[in-house]
Amino acid sequence: MITVAGFNTAIDHLMRVDTLHLGEVNRTLHEQVLPGGKGLHVAQTVAALGEPVQLIGLIDAAHRNLTARRMSERGVLFHGVEIDAPLRHCIALQNAVGQITEVLGQGPQLGERDRAALHRAFRRALAESDLVVLSGSLPRGLAADTYAELAQQVHAAGKRCLVDASGEVLRQAVSAQPFLLKPNRDEAEALFGRTVGDLDAAVGALRELSARGVAMPVLSLGALGAVGMDGSGVWHAAVELEQVRNTVGSGDCFLAGMAVAIRRGEPLREALRLAVACGAANAMDVETGYVRPDQVEALLDRVQVREWTR
C-alpha cells in the first residue's frame, strides 16, 4: 500500500475562456469543478497505474460526498479528516492557446483538534504502508517542520518516504533525510539560492542533496525532463511531445510514477522512465493531475534515458 499525505485538499475550478482580459468581464466556454490538491493528484495517478493507494486529506461537510465519490471511482481509499471551516478553492483559467492562470486559495486555519486528527490519521495509515508520499503545501496552522517530523516517523518505522514540497517546508524536510526528495527547478533555485539553468547545474543540485543524506534526489525540469541520482549513478530522462495541452499537475503525476516504480523495485533509470511518461501523459490531456494508463504505456518507449557521466 502506498500512502499519500496530501493534507491540503482543494476544490479545483477549471474554467476555459477564449481570451483572458484582465480588468474586464470574461465569460467561460467550459467549466469543471473537481476535488484537487497535489496529494490527491498523486494518489489518483498511483491508482491509475494499478497500485493500492490511500490518501489522507482535509475535507468539509459540503464536499465530503463529492471527494469521496471521486476517489472511490478512481480507486483511491480516502481518509478524510473533516473540519468545520471550508476547504480552500483554487481557480485555473485556461485561454484558447492553452495558457493557464492559477489563483490558489489560502484555505482554512487549523486548530489543535484538526492538527491532532491529521496526525492520528497519518499514524494509522503508516502502520499498513509500504511507502509514504508527502506532497503539496501544508494547511495553515501546521508548522513548517511537519513534513520533516513525518519523514522521521516513516524512517523510524523502517519505511521509505518521498517528499515533494517547496519553500521552508522543503528546506526543513531536507534535514530529515527522506529517501526521495523531488523539487522542481524553481523550488531547487529557491532552496540553493542559485540558478539551475541547465542539466549540469541540475546535477550539481542533486549531488548537494545527496551529500545532505537524501538517498534518491530527483529534480524535475519541465520540457528538459528530469534528473535523478542514487548509488547506481546519475540519470537523465526526457521525452519530446508534439502537443502540450495542460502542464498543471504534471509534477504530481511524475511523483506518482516514481512512487509506483520504487514500490515495484525498479531501478532508478526505469523509475525515471515511468515518471517522465506520467508527467508527459498529464501534459497531453486536459484534466489536471491524472493520467490514462494506455497513454502512459504508449509514451514509455519514447522516453529517452541516459546515464550522466560528466
N, C-alpha and C positions, 0 to 999 in steps of 0.2 A: 504493500500500500504506500502510495506517495501522498504525503500530507502537505497541503499548501496553506500557509498562514498569510492570507490576504485580508487583513483586518479591515482596511478602509474601503469597504464595499461602496459602490456608487450606483446611481441610476443614470444611464447614459441617454442623451437625446441627440440623435444624429439627424441633421437637417440638411437637405440639399437645396441649393439655390442656383439660379443661372449665373448671376454676378453678385458678389457681396459688396454693397455700398455702405461704407461707414457713415454714420450720422444720418442715415435715411431709413425709410421703411423698406424692409426686404420681405418678400413672400417666398415661402418654401415650395419646392416642386415635389418633395417627398419627405416624410418624417418616420423615424423609428424610435421607440422607447424600449430599451433593453437593460437588464442588470449589467453592471460593469465593474471596473476596478482591475488593476493589474493582476492581482492574485486570482480573481475569477477567470480572467483570460488564460492564465497559465493552467488552471485546473481543467477548464473545458477542453483545452488543447491536449493535455495529457490523456484525458478520457477519449478524445477522438483518435488518438494513437493506440488505443487499446489497453491502457494500463489502469488498474484500480486507483482511484484518487478521492481524497476528501478535502473539503475546503472549510476553513474557519474564517468567518467574517461577521461584521455587524449587519443587523437587519432591523427595520422598524415595522410596526404593525401594518402600515399602509402598503408595504411592498413585500411582505413575507411570502404571500402566495405567488406573486409574480416571479420572485427569485427562486423559491423552492421548486416551482413547476419547471422553470427553465433549466435549472441544474439537474433535475431528475430526467428531463428529456435528453440532456447532454451526457448523462451517465456519471454525474458528479454527486457524491454524498455530501450534502451541505449541512454544516453545523452552524446555524445562525444564532448569534448572540443578540437577543432583542434589546433595543434601547428605547427610551421614551422619546428622544429627540429625532427629528427627520434625518434620513441619510443625506449624504452630500449628492448634489446633482451636477453632472458635467455635460456641457454642450459642445458638439462638434459641428461646425458649419463647413460644408464642402461645396465649392463652386463647380462650374461646368468643366473646368480643366483638371479637376481633382485636387486642387489645393485645399487644405483643411486648416481652419482656425479653431483652436480649442479654448474653451472657457471652463476652468476647473473650479468647482465649488470647494469651500473650506471644509464643510461637514461639521458634525456635532462635536461639542466639547465633552469629553468623557469624564465622569466622576469615578470615585473609588470603587463603587459597586460594579460599574461597567468594566473597569480595568481588571478587577478580580475575576469577573466572569470570563473574560477573554483568556486570561492566564489559566484558569481551570480547564476550559475547553481545549487549550493547547496541550496541557499535561495529559489529559485523557487521550487525545489523538496520538501523542508521541509514543505511547505505550504500544500501539499497533502499527507503527510506521516503519518502513524500510528506509525511507529517505524523506527529508523535510525541505521544503522550499519556503523561504521568507521573501515576500515580494510586495513591492509598492510602498507608497507613502504610509505613514502612521497617522491614525486619527489624533486629533488634538486631545491632549490630556495624557498621552503616552510619552514617556521620556525618550530622548534621542538614543539612549543606550539599550532600548528594548530589544532590537534585533541581536545586539551583542550578547545580552543576557540569555535570550532564547537559543542562540547558537551554542552557547556554553552548555545549556541543558541538553541539547541534542548530542553534543560531543560526549558529555558525561554518560549518556545512555548508550554510547558505542555506535552511534549512527552518523550518517553524513548529512551535512547541512549546506544548502545552496542559497545564496543571498543576492538579491537584486534591489538596490536601494540607491539613494542619492544624498548629497549634502552631508550634514552632520551625522545622519543615521548611517550612511555608508562609512564615514570616517571612523565612527565608533565600532562598526562591525568588523573592520579590518583587524582591530586589536584582539578580537575573539577567535581569529584564525579559522574561519569556516572552511569546509572542504573546497567549495567553489564560490568565487565572487565574480559577478558579471556586471561591471559598469559599461555604459556606452561611452562614446567618445567625449561628449560634453561632461559627463559625470567624472570620467578619468581626468580631464583637464582641470576640473574644479578640485579634485582630490589632490593632485600633484602640483597644481599651480603653474602648469606649463602647457604649451600647445602640443596636442597629439595629432599632427598634421599628416602623417604618413605611416606606412607599416613599420618602418624602423623605430619610430617614436612609440608606436603601439606596443611593439615587442619590448622596448625598454620599460614601459609601464608594467607589463606582465612580469618582467624579471624583478622589479621592485616589490610587487605584491608577493611573488614567490619568496623573496628574501624576508618578508614580514611574516611568513608562515602559512600563506594560503596555498594549499596543495595543488589546486587547479584554477588558476586565474584565467578568466576569459574576457575578451574585450570585443564588443560588437561595434562595427564601423559603418553601418548603413550599406550603401552601394558597394563599399570596398570589402564587404563580407565580415569575417571575424577571425581573430587570432586567439589561440589557446596554448597553455603550457602545462606540462606535468613531467613526471620522471622520464617519459618517452621522448621528450623534446618539445619544440615549438612548432605549431601547425597553423597554416592559413587556409581558410575555406571561403569560396565565393562562387556566385552564380550570376550570369547575365540574364536579365529579363527584358522581353520585348515590350511589355506593358506593365505599368505600375498604377494601381487604382487607389490604394489606401495603405499607407505605411504605418498608421497608428495601430499599435498593438503588435507589430512585428517583433519587437524585442521580447515581449511576453511569450509569443509563440516560439521564438528561438530558445528561450529558457526552458520551456516545456519540452522541447526536443532534447536538450541537454539532459534534463532530469530523467526522461524515459530511457535514453541511451545508457546513462550511468546505472540505472536500476537493472538494465538488461546485461550489464557487464561489458559493454562495448568499449573499445579503446578510444582515446581522445580523438583521433583522426576521424573515426566513424561517428562519434558523438557530434563533432562539428558539422559533418556532412548532413546528418539528420536535422540539426538545429538550424542550419542555414536554409535547408529546404523548407522547414516550417515557417521561418521568417519570410521567405520569398512567397510561399503559398498565401500567407496572410496579405502581403502587399498586392497580390494579383486579384484579390477579391474585394468586395465592398464592405463586408462585415468586419468589424474591428475585433481583433483578438481571438480568432478562431480559424481552424484550417479544415479542409476536406481531405481525408486520408488518400483518396485517389490522386489528388493534386500534388500532395507531398511525394507520393510514390513516383509520379511522373517526373518530378524535379530531381530526385536523388541522383540519378546517373549524370545529370547536367552540372552538379556541384563539383567544382574543381578543388581538390585538397592537395596541398603540397607541404613538405617539411621546410621550415625556415632555417636556413643554415648559416646565415650571416653572423 
